[in-house]
Amino acid sequence: MSGSMNAPAEWFRDWFGRAYLELYPHRDEEEAARAVALYRERTGLAAGARVLDLACGAGRHLQRLRAADLQAVGIDLSAPLLDAARARPGVDGSLVRADMRGLPFAAGTFDGLVNFFTSFGYFLTPEEDIEVLREIRRVLRPGAPFLMDYLHAAWVIDRLDPESVGEINGTPVRQTRWVEGDQVFKRIEIGGTAGREPEVYHERVRLYSPDALRTLLREQGLEATNTFGGYDGTPFRGDSARLLLMGRTL
């Protein structure tokens, strides 16, 4: 299967909407609490610090950042996800719709930044990923702590499930996954029964090794000084499913 023929260049504009919320109605709230606690405890940010939640989605992390006495702002490109976030207590009024490749904030606006749940590497070219990192560095003050929550590329490749079948409220869902070049792809087919064509969506994420991602960050003025394999702060290892990079701006 050719990813280049099946996945639109900006697949995220279609996918992160109604169907996405229906497929993943209850993300792990306790997981979000642990992720925010890790950032809060390891960075030592003072109450009232301005923190950007980059690609905040439906706001589960943003809500906890604000509850932790941080002046957190969430940005996301998806209007449906931002609408879902607004329904969370304490979140409305702290949301901005924007593309992470061009953040609508002045240089040095934020004291810290988080990027949770593999919300990096979505774009068609590596140069666009670099644009995102440049924007992150631009909107952060010198010495500001950041946390990037990314996948562990080798773990994903080793354990990739080529196909899975499930349902949403009785509607069949088929997910097909494959790796092509330096990217991992997912095709999501929803419905398609009784002679009807299914709704088709895509995901695509560029696979960076831990060393490659650390180098990429450093080249853009973001020095990753701590590497974790989980939200409980366990060290990153070869069998870790996740790669959490924490550090500060240069």
C-alpha positions in Angstrom: 0.0 0.0 0.0 1.4 3.4 -1.0 1.0 6.1 1.7 1.7 8.8 -0.8 -1.3 7.7 -2.9 -3.7 7.3 0.1 -2.9 10.0 2.7 -3.7 13.6 1.8 -0.9 16.1 2.5 -2.9 17.7 5.3 -4.8 14.7 6.5 -5.2 16.3 10.0 -7.7 18.9 8.7 -10.3 16.2 8.0 -9.5 13.6 10.7 -9.5 15.6 13.9 -13.2 16.2 14.0 -16.5 14.4 14.7 -15.3 10.9 13.6 -12.1 11.2 15.7 -14.1 12.2 18.8 -16.4 9.3 18.3 -13.6 6.8 17.8 -11.8 8.0 20.9 -14.6 9.2 23.2 -12.8 8.7 26.5 -9.1 9.4 26.4 -7.3 8.4 29.6 -7.9 11.3 32.1 -5.6 9.8 34.7 -2.9 9.6 32.1 -3.3 13.3 31.4 -3.0 14.1 35.1 0.2 12.1 35.4 1.7 13.8 32.3 1.0 17.3 33.7 2.2 16.4 37.1 5.5 15.2 35.6 6.0 18.5 33.8 4.9 20.6 36.8 7.1 18.8 39.3 10.3 18.4 37.1 10.3 22.0 35.9 9.4 23.8 39.1 7.5 26.6 37.3 6.1 29.2 39.6 2.3 29.6 40.0 1.0 32.0 37.3 3.7 31.0 34.7 2.4 31.3 31.1 2.5 27.9 29.5 1.5 27.0 25.9 -0.3 23.7 25.3 0.7 23.1 21.7 -1.9 21.0 19.8 -4.2 20.9 22.9 -6.9 18.9 21.2 -10.0 18.4 23.4 -8.3 20.0 26.4 -7.7 17.2 28.8 -4.1 18.4 29.5 -4.9 22.1 29.3 -7.6 21.7 32.0 -5.0 20.1 34.4 -2.4 22.7 33.6 -4.8 25.5 34.6 -5.8 23.6 37.7 -2.1 23.4 38.6 -2.0 27.2 38.9 -0.4 27.8 35.5 -1.6 30.4 33.1 -2.0 27.9 30.3 -3.2 28.7 26.8 -4.1 25.9 24.3 -3.8 26.1 20.6 -5.1 23.7 18.0 -6.1 23.8 14.4 -9.3 21.6 14.8 -12.4 23.6 15.5 -14.4 20.5 16.6 -11.7 19.6 19.2 -11.5 23.2 20.4 -15.3 23.1 20.8 -15.0 19.9 22.9 -12.2 21.6 25.0 -14.5 24.6 25.7 -16.9 22.3 27.4 -14.4 21.5 30.2 -14.6 23.6 33.4 -11.9 26.3 33.6 -10.8 26.0 30.0 -13.0 28.4 28.0 -11.3 31.7 27.3 -7.9 30.1 27.1 -8.1 28.6 23.6 -6.8 29.8 20.3 -7.3 28.2 16.8 -4.0 28.3 14.9 -1.6 26.3 12.8 1.5 25.3 14.8 3.7 26.2 11.8 2.8 29.9 12.4 1.9 30.7 16.0 0.0 34.0 16.6 2.1 35.0 19.6 4.9 37.5 20.1 8.4 36.3 20.6 9.1 35.3 24.2 5.5 35.2 25.2 5.6 32.0 27.2 7.5 30.7 30.2 7.0 27.1 29.2 5.5 24.7 26.6 4.0 21.2 26.4 3.3 19.1 23.3 1.5 16.0 24.4 0.3 12.7 22.8 2.4 12.6 19.6 1.3 15.9 18.1 4.5 16.3 16.1 5.7 15.0 12.8 2.3 15.4 11.0 3.5 17.3 8.0 4.4 16.2 4.5 8.0 17.4 4.7 10.7 17.4 7.4 11.1 21.2 6.7 7.6 21.8 8.0 8.6 20.0 11.3 11.5 22.3 11.6 9.1 25.3 11.1 7.2 24.0 14.1 10.3 23.8 16.2 11.4 27.3 15.2 8.0 28.6 16.2 8.3 26.8 19.6 11.6 28.4 20.2 10.4 31.8 19.1 7.4 32.1 21.4 9.4 30.8 24.5 11.6 33.0 26.6 15.3 32.0 27.1 15.6 29.1 29.6 11.9 28.2 29.4 11.2 24.5 30.0 9.4 22.4 27.4 8.1 18.8 27.3 7.6 16.9 24.0 5.6 13.7 24.3 6.4 11.6 21.2 6.3 8.0 20.2 9.3 5.6 20.3 9.8 4.9 16.6 11.5 1.5 17.0 8.8 0.3 19.4 6.1 1.4 16.9 7.8 -0.4 14.0 8.4 -3.6 16.0 4.8 -3.8 17.2 2.8 -2.4 14.3 -0.6 -4.1 14.0 -1.3 -4.2 10.2 -5.0 -4.3 10.7 -7.7 -4.1 13.4 -11.5 -4.2 13.3 -13.9 -2.7 15.8 -17.0 -0.5 15.9 -18.3 2.9 17.0 -21.9 2.6 18.4 -22.5 -0.4 16.2 -20.8 1.1 13.1 -17.9 -1.0 11.9 -14.4 0.5 11.9 -11.4 -0.9 10.1 -7.9 0.5 10.7 -5.0 -0.4 8.5 -1.4 0.5 9.5 1.9 0.4 7.6 5.3 2.0 7.5 6.6 3.6 4.3 10.0 5.4 4.2 10.4 7.4 7.4 6.6 7.7 8.1 4.0 5.5 9.8 0.5 5.6 8.2 -3.0 4.7 9.3 -6.1 4.4 7.2 -9.4 4.5 9.1 -12.6 3.3 7.3 -15.8 3.9 9.2 -19.1 2.3 8.0 -19.3 0.9 4.5 -22.2 -1.5 5.1 -25.4 -2.1 3.1 -23.7 -1.1 -0.1 -22.5 2.3 1.2 -18.9 3.5 0.8 -17.1 4.0 4.1 -15.9 7.3 5.4 -12.1 7.2 5.0 -9.6 9.1 7.1 -5.9 9.0 7.4 -3.0 9.5 9.9 0.6 10.0 9.1 3.5 10.7 11.5 7.2 11.0 10.7 9.3 8.6 12.6 12.3 10.2 14.4 14.7 8.2 16.4 15.5 9.5 19.9 18.9 10.8 18.8 17.6 12.3 15.6 14.8 14.2 17.5 17.2 15.4 20.2 19.5 16.7 17.4 16.6 18.4 15.6 15.5 20.1 18.8 19.1 21.3 19.6 19.5 22.7 16.1 16.5 25.0 16.7 17.6 26.1 20.2 15.8 23.5 22.3 18.1 21.5 24.5 16.6 18.2 25.7 18.3 17.4 29.0 15.9 14.6 30.3 14.5 11.6 28.6 11.6 9.6 30.0 9.8 6.5 28.9 6.5 7.2 30.7 4.5 9.8 32.5 5.6 8.4 35.9 9.1 9.7 35.1 10.7 6.3 34.5 13.9 6.5 32.4 13.6 5.9 28.6 14.7 2.4 27.6 14.8 0.3 24.5 11.4 -1.2 25.3 9.6 2.1 26.2 6.5 2.8 24.1 6.9 6.5 24.5 9.7 9.1 24.2 9.3 12.1 26.5 11.9 14.8 26.0 12.2 17.5 28.6 14.6 20.4 28.5 15.0 24.2 28.2 15.4 26.7 25.5 19.0 27.9 24.8 
